[in-house]
Amino acid sequence: MVNWQWIEIGVLLVVMGTLFSLLGTMGSIFGFTIAIIIVGYMINSIRNKKVTIV
């Protein structure tokens, strides 16, 4: 069973990572920070056994 929500998040992260890498160092730091926040949010959601994307 495939959870399309996770796939969409993964694609979004890849696209965001690509865009930020094109922006240079500041962009990559910004993107890395956002990625950590998103990953932390996803882990927290999994622990709570409910995933809600705002």
C-alpha positions as CSV (number, residue, x, y, z in Angstrom):
1,M,0.0,0.0,0.0
2,V,1.4,3.3,-1.1
3,N,0.9,6.5,0.9
4,W,0.8,9.2,-1.8
5,Q,1.1,11.9,0.9
6,W,4.7,10.8,1.7
7,I,5.6,10.6,-2.0
8,E,4.3,14.2,-2.5
9,I,6.3,15.4,0.4
10,G,9.4,13.7,-0.9
11,V,9.0,15.2,-4.3
12,L,8.4,18.6,-2.7
13,L,11.6,18.3,-0.7
14,V,13.7,17.3,-3.8
15,V,12.3,20.3,-5.8
16,M,12.9,22.6,-2.9
17,G,16.4,21.2,-2.4
18,T,17.2,21.7,-6.0
19,L,15.9,25.3,-6.0
20,F,17.8,26.2,-2.8
21,S,21.0,24.6,-4.2
22,L,20.8,26.9,-7.2
23,L,20.6,29.9,-4.9
24,G,23.9,29.1,-3.3
25,T,25.1,28.8,0.2
26,M,22.5,30.9,1.9
27,G,19.8,29.1,0.0
28,S,21.1,25.7,1.0
29,I,21.3,26.7,4.7
30,F,17.7,27.9,4.5
31,G,16.6,24.8,2.7
32,F,18.4,22.5,5.1
33,T,16.7,24.3,8.1
34,I,13.3,23.9,6.5
35,A,14.0,20.2,5.7
36,I,14.9,19.5,9.3
37,I,11.7,21.2,10.5
38,I,9.6,19.2,8.0
39,V,11.3,15.9,8.9
40,G,10.9,16.6,12.6
41,Y,7.2,17.4,12.0
42,M,6.8,14.2,10.0
43,I,8.4,12.1,12.8
44,N,6.2,13.8,15.4
45,S,3.1,13.0,13.3
46,I,4.1,9.4,12.9
47,R,4.6,9.1,16.7
48,N,1.1,10.5,17.1
49,K,-0.2,8.2,14.4
50,K,-1.8,11.0,12.6
51,V,-0.5,12.9,9.7
52,T,-1.9,16.4,8.9
53,I,-0.3,18.6,6.4
54,V,-1.3,22.3,6.9
